[in-house]
Amino acid sequence: WKMPSLEQALTAHNVPNLQDVLSICVDVAQNTSTLGNLSVEEAAVLACYTFDFGQGTPDYESNPYKLINTTLVNRGMLQLQKSRGLIHLMLFSLRKLPRFIPPQGFLYRGITRRVNLDQQHYFSGNKVTWHGFSSTTPSLEVTQAFLAQEAKQKGTPIDGTLFIISGPALWGYDITPFSCIPAEQEILLEPEIDLLIKGVLAGNPITVQLEMLPSPLLLSKMIPAPSTH
């Protein structure tokens, strides 16, 4: 099996307006001042993950990050075959970046749905696995603003779930320099990470305190691990 180009990987998913998407992502990659060990193509892969057609648009479900993460969560054979190229490109590009450890010891993630608080899901002492790539930020204010903006667009009170992640094993990748939306200050977590639930507060939004646990890297035999510094 040969690693595809970004264009080939997106074509496998019939991503709409493909050339426009590619042009935007390559432009972001070419204009970053911190390529580091990445090629322009690899930086464009990371930019592509942050690309968003916009909620409520006809192409929203075709956002690359949604295609990748739906595949990682559902694990359907056909979808895995379609997404294989994108997943490999993401992991290969990400692992050329150093690990980012938040200086203040916390990462935050907001989602618009309320997680299930029953005895099979989110309760203190339980362990959960996030199968997809997970977008986080070191800024609580950015996360709160995201949840507030989502509520405003829907015309509803602030809701959803706020995750507060900490622990000695906490790390991710700072993809802010390659992001189509740099104001998000995005720290991306690897797929298949394990987290221990330390506490739950059933408010609006629900607040879940998590400890990130040491987790094996997906496809570690095929794709080198990231630098620790």
Phi, psi and chi 1 to 4 in degrees:
 res  aa     phi    psi   chi1   chi2   chi3   chi4
   1 TRP       -  134.8 -177.1   74.8      -      -
   2 LYS  -109.0  134.3 -177.9 -179.4  177.8 -178.5
   3 MET   -60.4  127.1 -171.6   88.7   76.1      -
   4 PRO   -78.9  167.7   32.4  -36.2      -      -
   5 SER   -76.8  167.0   66.4      -      -      -
   6 LEU   -61.5  -41.0  176.8   57.1      -      -
   7 GLU   -61.3  -43.4 -178.6  173.2    2.4      -
   8 GLN   -63.9  -41.1  -69.9  168.6  -27.7      -
   9 ALA   -65.5  -39.7      -      -      -      -
  10 LEU   -72.2  -34.4  -67.5  174.6      -      -
  11 THR   -62.4  -36.5  -60.9      -      -      -
  12 ALA   -59.5  -24.0      -      -      -      -
  13 HIS  -101.3    2.1  -93.6  -65.5      -      -
  14 ASN    53.8   43.4  -62.0  -46.2      -      -
  15 VAL   -62.2  126.6  170.9      -      -      -
  16 PRO   -68.4  157.3   22.9  -31.2      -      -
  17 ASN    49.9   44.5  -57.8  -51.7      -      -
  18 LEU   -55.3  -48.0  176.3   59.3      -      -
  19 GLN   -66.2  -34.7  -66.9  -54.7  -42.1      -
  20 ASP   -66.7  -43.3  -70.4  -21.0      -      -
  21 VAL   -61.0  -47.5  173.2      -      -      -
  22 LEU   -60.0  -43.9  -81.5  172.8      -      -
  23 SER   -61.1  -43.5  176.9      -      -      -
  24 ILE   -62.9  -45.1  -69.6  169.1      -      -
  25 CYS   -69.7  -38.9  -64.1      -      -      -
  26 VAL   -66.7  -38.1  169.2      -      -      -
  27 ASP   -62.8  -43.1 -173.7   61.5      -      -
  28 VAL   -60.5  -44.3  169.7      -      -      -
  29 ALA   -64.0  -41.2      -      -      -      -
  30 GLN   -70.9  -22.6  -71.7  176.3  -28.5      -
  31 ASN   -99.7    1.0  -76.2  -75.0      -      -
  32 THR   -76.1  148.1 -177.4      -      -      -
  33 SER   -97.2    3.4   59.4      -      -      -
  34 THR  -133.3   59.1   53.8      -      -      -
  35 LEU   -64.6  -36.2  -90.2  178.3      -      -
  36 GLY    60.3 -126.0      -      -      -      -
  37 ASN   -85.4    0.1  -66.4  -34.0      -      -
  38 LEU   -85.6  144.9  -63.8  177.9      -      -
  39 SER   -80.5  168.4   66.9      -      -      -
  40 VAL   -61.2  -40.2  169.9      -      -      -
  41 GLU   -61.1  -43.2  169.0   92.1   -7.6      -
  42 GLU   -67.3  -39.0  -69.6  160.3  -11.0      -
  43 ALA   -65.9  -35.2      -      -      -      -
  44 ALA   -66.0  -32.1      -      -      -      -
  45 VAL   -60.1  -45.9  169.1      -      -      -
  46 LEU   -67.3  -39.3  -58.2 -177.9      -      -
  47 ALA   -61.7  -38.4      -      -      -      -
  48 CYS   -62.5  -35.9 -172.9      -      -      -
  49 TYR   -63.1  -32.1 -177.1   85.3      -      -
  50 THR   -89.0   -7.2   69.7      -      -      -
  51 PHE   -64.4  142.7  177.9   85.3      -      -
  52 ASP  -141.2  122.5 -162.2  -29.8      -      -
  53 PHE   -68.3  -20.4  -75.0  111.3      -      -
  54 GLY   106.9  130.5      -      -      -      -
  55 GLN   -63.7  136.7 -166.5  163.8    0.4      -
  56 GLY    91.6   -7.6      -      -      -      -
  57 THR   -86.1  157.6   63.6      -      -      -
  58 PRO   -60.0  -26.8  -21.5   31.4      -      -
  59 ASP   -98.1    9.0  -63.2  -33.6      -      -
  60 TYR   -55.6  -42.0  178.6   67.2      -      -
  61 GLU   -71.0  -10.1  -65.9  -59.9  -37.9      -
  62 SER   -96.4    8.2  -65.4      -      -      -
  63 ASN   -57.5  133.9  -80.0  -40.9      -      -
  64 PRO   -53.5  -40.0  -30.5   36.9      -      -
  65 TYR   -64.9  -32.8   71.3   87.3      -      -
  66 LYS   -72.0  -40.0  -68.6 -172.4   73.8   68.2
  67 LEU   -61.7  -45.8  -63.1  172.7      -      -
  68 ILE   -63.7  -49.6  -68.7  170.5      -      -
  69 ASN   -74.1  -33.0  -72.8  -33.3      -      -
  70 THR   -60.6  -40.5  -62.2      -      -      -
  71 THR   -64.8  -46.5  -62.0      -      -      -
  72 LEU   -64.4  -31.9  -72.2  168.6      -      -
  73 VAL   -80.1  -44.9  170.9      -      -      -
  74 ASN   -83.8  -30.4  -64.5  -23.2      -      -
  75 ARG    59.4   31.5  -61.8  -59.2  174.4   97.5
  76 GLY   -70.9  139.9      -      -      -      -
  77 MET   -60.6  -44.2 -173.6   57.0   66.7      -
  78 LEU   -63.7  -43.4 -179.9   59.4      -      -
  79 GLN   -67.5  -37.5  -74.6  -57.3  105.3      -
  80 LEU   -61.6  -38.9  -79.4  169.5      -      -
  81 GLN   -65.3  -40.7  -70.4  174.8  -13.0      -
  82 LYS   -66.8  -40.3  -82.2 -172.8  173.9 -176.8
  83 SER   -90.7   -4.5  -64.1      -      -      -
  84 ARG   -52.9  -45.4 -176.4 -178.2 -176.4 -175.3
  85 GLY   -63.8  -47.1      -      -      -      -
  86 LEU   -62.4  -41.7  -85.2  176.7      -      -
  87 ILE   -65.1  -44.6  -67.6  168.9      -      -
  88 HIS   -63.6  -43.1  -82.4   74.0      -      -
  89 LEU   -62.1  -42.0  -74.8  169.4      -      -
  90 MET   -61.8  -49.8  -85.9  -65.6  -63.5      -
  91 LEU   -64.4  -41.8  -69.5  172.3      -      -
  92 PHE   -64.4  -42.4 -170.8   82.0      -      -
  93 SER   -70.7  -46.1  -60.1      -      -      -
  94 LEU   -58.8  -42.5  -80.5  173.3      -      -
  95 ARG   -74.9   -0.1  -69.6  179.8 -171.5  168.8
  96 LYS   -86.8   -9.6  -75.6 -165.3  169.5 -175.1
  97 LEU   -90.6  152.8  -60.3  177.3      -      -
  98 PRO   -72.5  157.5   27.1  -34.4      -      -
  99 ARG   -67.9  138.2  -63.3 -174.6 -176.5 -149.7
 100 PHE  -105.4  123.8  173.2   84.6      -      -
 101 ILE  -113.7  116.9  -60.6  173.1      -      -
 102 PRO   -62.2  127.5   20.9  -31.2      -      -
 103 PRO   -58.5  -34.2  -21.5   31.5      -      -
 104 GLN   -85.4   -6.6   82.0  -77.1   21.9      -
 105 GLY    88.9    8.6      -      -      -      -
 106 PHE  -135.8  146.8  -65.3   95.2      -      -
 107 LEU  -125.7  150.2  -69.5  173.1      -      -
 108 TYR  -124.8  144.8  -55.7   91.7      -      -
 109 ARG  -140.8  133.0  172.5  172.0  169.2   79.7
 110 GLY  -119.0  137.1      -      -      -      -
 111 ILE  -129.9  155.1   61.9  172.8      -      -
 112 THR   -83.7  -13.0   55.4      -      -      -
 113 ARG   -99.2  154.5   67.0  177.1  179.2   85.8
 114 ARG   -86.2  124.8  -65.7  173.8   67.8   84.0
 115 VAL   -69.9  159.1  -65.9      -      -      -
 116 ASN   -77.2  122.9 -164.0  -31.9      -      -
 117 LEU   -99.0   17.7  -59.7 -179.7      -      -
 118 ASP   -78.4 -178.4   66.1   21.9      -      -
 119 GLN   -77.5    4.9  -68.5  -59.9  -58.8      -
 120 GLN  -109.3   -4.0  -67.1 -178.0  -27.1      -
 121 HIS  -129.0 -107.2  -63.5   89.8      -      -
 122 TYR   -95.9   97.3  -77.1   85.3      -      -
 123 PHE  -145.5  154.0   62.6   92.8      -      -
 124 SER   -56.9  131.4  -67.5      -      -      -
 125 GLY    94.8  -13.2      -      -      -      -
 126 ASN   -81.8  155.8 -167.1   28.8      -      -
 127 LYS  -110.0  134.3 -174.0  176.7   80.9  170.2
 128 VAL  -123.0  155.3  -65.6      -      -      -
 129 THR  -119.3  126.9  -59.3      -      -      -
 130 TRP   -94.0  112.8  -73.1   -5.6      -      -
 131 HIS   -80.0  -27.9  -61.6  -69.1      -      -
 132 GLY   -94.8  175.6      -      -      -      -
 133 PHE   -64.5  141.5  -68.2   95.1      -      -
 134 SER  -123.5  124.5  -61.1      -      -      -
 135 SER   -84.9  128.0  -61.4      -      -      -
 136 THR  -134.4  176.3   69.8      -      -      -
 137 THR  -148.4  149.9  174.5      -      -      -
 138 PRO   -77.9   -0.5   25.8  -31.2      -      -
 139 SER  -106.9  113.9  170.6      -      -      -
 140 LEU   -63.3  -36.4  176.4   59.0      -      -
 141 GLU   -62.5  -39.9  -68.7   75.2   17.1      -
 142 VAL   -63.3  -42.0  166.4      -      -      -
 143 THR   -65.9  -44.8  -52.0      -      -      -
 144 GLN   -63.2  -38.1  -69.1  171.6  -32.4      -
 145 ALA   -66.3  -37.3      -      -      -      -
 146 PHE   -61.6  -48.8  164.7   75.1      -      -
 147 LEU   -63.9  -38.0  -69.2  173.0      -      -
 148 ALA   -66.2  -40.4      -      -      -      -
 149 GLN   -66.5  -41.2  179.4   64.0   25.0      -
 150 GLU   -61.6  -42.3  -69.3  -67.2  -50.5      -
 151 ALA   -65.3  -40.5      -      -      -      -
 152 LYS   -62.3  -41.8 -177.7  178.4  179.3 -179.2
 153 GLN   -63.8  -33.4  -71.1  178.2   -8.3      -
 154 LYS   -87.1  -12.1  -64.5  176.3 -178.1  177.5
 155 GLY    70.4   34.0      -      -      -      -
 156 THR  -126.6  163.6   61.4      -      -      -
 157 PRO   -63.5  159.5  -18.6   30.3      -      -
 158 ILE   -59.9  132.4  -66.8  176.6      -      -
 159 ASP  -146.6 -160.1 -157.4   -0.4      -      -
 160 GLY    90.4 -152.3      -      -      -      -
 161 THR  -137.3  135.0  -53.4      -      -      -
 162 LEU  -109.8  119.2  168.0   64.6      -      -
 163 PHE   -99.2  132.9  -62.7  104.0      -      -
 164 ILE  -116.0  113.3  -56.9  173.4      -      -
 165 ILE  -110.6  133.2  -46.2  166.1      -      -
 166 SER  -145.5 -167.4   60.0      -      -      -
 167 GLY   116.2  155.6      -      -      -      -
 168 PRO   -65.6  -19.7   20.2  -31.7      -      -
 169 ALA   -95.1   10.1      -      -      -      -
 170 LEU   -73.3  126.3  179.7   63.1      -      -
 171 TRP  -164.1  162.7   67.0  -83.5      -      -
 172 GLY  -159.9 -162.0      -      -      -      -
 173 TYR  -119.9  128.8  -59.5  100.4      -      -
 174 ASP   -82.6  104.8 -175.6   -1.8      -      -
 175 ILE  -104.1   13.2   62.5  170.9      -      -
 176 THR   -53.3  -42.9  -56.1      -      -      -
 177 PRO   -65.0  -15.8  -20.5   33.5      -      -
 178 PHE  -113.3   10.7  -41.5  104.0      -      -
 179 SER   -90.4  143.7  176.8      -      -      -
 180 CYS   -72.6  -16.4  -66.8      -      -      -
 181 ILE  -131.9   71.8  -44.6  171.5      -      -
 182 PRO   -62.2  -22.4   19.1  -31.0      -      -
 183 ALA   -63.6  -17.9      -      -      -      -
 184 GLU   -72.8  -15.6  -69.3 -177.2  -14.7      -
 185 GLN    51.4   52.3  -57.7  175.0   43.7      -
 186 GLU   -75.7  126.6 -173.5  167.2   -3.6      -
 187 ILE  -111.2  116.1  -51.8  -60.4      -      -
 188 LEU   -96.6  131.6 -164.4   61.4      -      -
 189 LEU   -96.1  146.5  -52.5 -175.3      -      -
 190 GLU   -63.0  156.8  -73.0 -113.5    2.5      -
 191 PRO   -72.9  163.9   24.5  -31.1      -      -
 192 GLU    61.3   44.3  -63.2  -60.4  -35.8      -
 193 ILE   -98.8  145.4   60.0  166.2      -      -
 194 ASP  -100.4  141.2  -65.2  -34.6      -      -
 195 LEU  -137.2  139.4  -56.9  118.3      -      -
 196 LEU   -99.7  129.4  178.1   65.6      -      -
 197 ILE   -82.0  117.2  -59.5  167.8      -      -
 198 LYS   -95.7  -21.7  -55.2  -68.5  -74.2 -174.6
 199 GLY  -176.0  152.2      -      -      -      -
 200 VAL  -137.1  133.2  176.4      -      -      -
 201 LEU  -122.5  114.7  179.3   61.6      -      -
 202 ALA   -85.0   73.3      -      -      -      -
 203 GLY  -114.2 -154.5      -      -      -      -
 204 ASN  -125.8   96.4  -66.9  -49.8      -      -
 205 PRO   -81.3  169.9   32.9  -36.8      -      -
 206 ILE   -64.0  138.3  -66.7  170.8      -      -
 207 THR  -113.9  127.1  -59.4      -      -      -
 208 VAL  -122.7  121.3 -179.2      -      -      -
 209 GLN   -92.8  128.1  -66.4  179.1  -48.6      -
 210 LEU  -126.9  145.9  -61.1  165.6      -      -
 211 GLU  -110.7  121.3  178.0 -175.4  -17.4      -
 212 MET   -73.3  129.9 -175.0  170.2  170.6      -
 213 LEU  -101.8  154.1  -57.6  174.1      -      -
 214 PRO   -58.2  130.5  -22.0   32.9      -      -
 215 SER  -135.6  141.3  -53.8      -      -      -
 216 PRO   -66.1  146.6   22.6  -31.7      -      -
 217 LEU   -80.1  137.3  -64.3  177.7      -      -
 218 LEU   -64.2  134.7 -176.2   65.7      -      -
 219 LEU    56.6   36.8  -59.7  175.1      -      -
 220 SER   -66.5  -23.1   59.2      -      -      -
 221 LYS   -77.6  -18.7  -67.3 -176.9  178.5  179.3
 222 MET  -103.0  -30.5  -61.7  178.0   61.1      -
 223 ILE  -124.7  123.0  -57.0  171.6      -      -
 224 PRO   -57.7  150.0  -20.2   30.2      -      -
 225 ALA   -71.6  156.5      -      -      -      -
 226 PRO   -74.6  162.6   28.8  -36.1      -      -
 227 SER   -68.0  148.8  167.9      -      -      -
 228 THR   -93.0    4.0   57.0      -      -      -
 229 HIS  -146.4      -   59.2  -84.2      -      -
